[in-house]
Amino acid sequence: MVSAQWVYSTFKEGLKAFIEEQQKMGCDLSKLSYREWTKGIKEIFFNKGSNEYKIYSSINAGEYLLDLVWAEEFKGCYRKLILGLECEWGREDHKGRLEDVEEDFYKLMDVKCIVKVIIYQIGRKEQSVKFRERFRQVLLNFESHVVDEEYLFIEFVNEFKDIHTNAFYFRIPCNGKITQVKFVDIV
């Protein structure tokens, strides 16, 4: 069963391999563009899901609704989405801009799938509190939640200099509008 915690653990393994590969090629990680980071992250999720799921992303068949999705199919017929991913770094001139990230988060909320992943950059650790509070408010205002869907939030901190990530998640407790959001940190 796919869960937010499993997805993050799997992502961290893939991220470690991606970083090692970049370093072997002599790349300065702080000089990679947002496009290169996004491509690398999509490849991590593509590789982790491609044995079990049909993957829709710009890497292969083209995007479907989000930057990347894992779809379950049976005998060639689409059944459901397992994972949805949006990756938003903020515009180059607004690193970690909340509005840019929030716009992609809305897309995740509208898609029905088991695990919804948003990956974004924060310029400083202090921004994490601001982002979490905004995500909390957006989740509380939304009226079309589906019970047991999980939201996974992955933050890249300090413009990739040390490639530090924070992660937390929230499982939807009921259908419709919710009254409380308690994020759970993943360590």
C-alpha positions in Angstrom: 0.0 0.0 0.0 1.4 3.4 -1.0 1.6 5.9 1.9 3.1 9.3 2.4 5.8 7.9 4.6 6.7 5.2 2.1 6.8 7.7 -0.7 9.1 10.1 1.2 11.5 7.2 2.2 11.6 6.0 -1.4 12.1 9.6 -2.6 15.1 10.1 -0.2 16.8 7.0 -1.6 16.3 8.3 -5.1 17.4 11.8 -4.2 20.6 10.4 -2.7 21.4 8.5 -5.9 20.6 11.6 -8.0 22.9 13.8 -5.9 25.7 11.2 -6.1 25.3 10.9 -9.9 25.5 14.7 -10.3 28.6 14.9 -8.1 30.3 12.1 -10.0 29.8 14.1 -13.2 31.4 17.1 -11.4 28.2 19.2 -11.2 28.0 21.9 -8.6 24.5 21.2 -7.1 24.0 24.8 -6.2 24.3 25.7 -9.9 21.6 23.3 -11.2 18.6 25.1 -12.6 15.1 24.6 -11.4 14.4 22.8 -14.6 17.2 20.3 -13.9 16.0 19.7 -10.4 12.5 19.2 -11.6 13.6 16.7 -14.2 15.7 14.8 -11.7 12.8 14.6 -9.2 10.4 13.5 -12.0 12.9 10.8 -12.9 13.1 9.6 -9.3 9.3 9.2 -9.1 9.2 7.7 -12.6 11.8 5.1 -11.7 10.2 4.2 -8.4 6.7 3.8 -9.8 7.2 2.4 -13.3 7.3 -1.2 -12.4 3.8 -1.2 -10.9 2.0 1.8 -12.5 1.5 3.6 -15.7 3.4 6.9 -15.4 2.2 10.1 -17.0 4.8 12.8 -17.0 6.8 14.9 -19.5 9.5 12.2 -19.2 7.4 9.6 -21.2 3.8 9.8 -22.3 3.2 13.4 -21.5 1.7 15.1 -18.4 -1.8 14.2 -17.2 -3.3 16.8 -14.9 -0.2 17.2 -12.8 3.6 17.2 -13.3 3.6 13.5 -12.7 1.0 10.8 -11.8 1.1 7.1 -11.1 -2.0 5.5 -12.6 -3.3 2.0 -11.9 -4.6 0.2 -14.9 -6.2 -3.2 -15.4 -6.0 -4.9 -18.8 -5.1 -1.6 -20.4 -8.0 0.3 -18.8 -7.4 3.2 -16.5 -8.7 2.5 -12.9 -7.4 5.2 -10.6 -4.6 7.5 -9.7 -2.3 6.3 -6.9 0.1 9.3 -6.7 0.0 12.9 -7.9 3.1 15.1 -7.9 3.5 18.9 -8.3 7.0 20.4 -8.1 7.2 24.2 -7.8 10.3 26.1 -7.0 8.9 29.6 -7.3 10.0 31.9 -10.0 13.7 32.6 -10.3 13.2 36.1 -9.0 11.0 35.0 -6.1 12.7 32.0 -4.5 10.3 30.1 -2.3 7.4 32.4 -3.2 4.4 31.0 -1.4 1.9 32.1 -4.1 3.6 30.1 -6.8 3.6 27.0 -4.6 0.0 27.5 -3.5 -1.2 27.7 -7.1 0.2 24.2 -7.8 -1.1 22.9 -4.4 -4.6 23.8 -5.6 -4.2 21.4 -8.5 -3.3 18.6 -6.1 -6.4 19.3 -4.1 -8.6 18.9 -7.1 -7.2 15.5 -8.2 -8.5 12.4 -6.5 -5.5 10.0 -5.7 -4.1 8.2 -2.7 -1.0 10.3 -2.1 -0.6 13.9 -3.2 2.9 15.2 -3.2 4.0 18.9 -3.3 7.7 19.6 -3.6 8.9 23.2 -3.1 11.8 25.3 -2.1 12.0 27.6 0.9 14.9 30.1 1.1 15.2 29.9 4.9 14.0 27.5 7.6 11.8 30.2 9.0 9.7 30.2 5.9 8.6 26.6 6.7 6.3 27.9 9.4 4.7 30.4 7.0 4.2 27.7 4.3 2.7 25.2 6.8 0.2 27.7 8.1 -0.9 28.7 4.6 -1.3 25.0 3.7 -3.3 24.5 6.9 -5.7 27.3 6.0 -6.1 26.1 2.4 -6.9 22.6 3.6 -9.4 23.9 6.1 -11.2 26.0 3.5 -11.5 23.2 1.0 -14.9 21.5 1.0 -14.3 18.4 -1.2 -11.8 16.3 0.7 -11.8 12.5 0.3 -11.2 10.4 3.4 -7.8 8.7 3.7 -6.1 10.7 1.0 -2.6 11.8 2.2 -0.8 15.0 1.4 3.0 14.9 1.5 4.9 18.1 1.7 8.6 18.1 0.8 10.6 21.2 1.4 14.1 21.9 -0.1 15.9 24.3 2.2 18.6 26.9 1.4 18.6 26.9 -2.3 20.0 23.4 -2.6 23.4 24.3 -1.1 23.3 21.4 1.4 20.3 19.6 -0.2 18.5 19.4 3.1 14.9 18.3 2.9 12.1 18.5 5.5 8.9 16.5 5.1 5.5 16.3 6.8 2.2 14.9 5.9 -1.5 15.0 6.7 -4.1 12.3 6.2 -7.7 13.4 5.5 -9.9 12.2 8.3 -13.3 12.5 6.6 -15.1 13.3 3.3 -16.0 17.0 2.7 -14.9 19.9 4.8 -12.5 19.2 7.7 -12.2 21.1 11.0 -8.7 20.4 12.0 -5.3 19.9 10.4 -2.4 18.4 12.4 0.7 17.9 10.3 3.0 15.0 11.1 6.7 15.4 10.6 8.6 12.6 8.8 12.1 12.1 10.0 
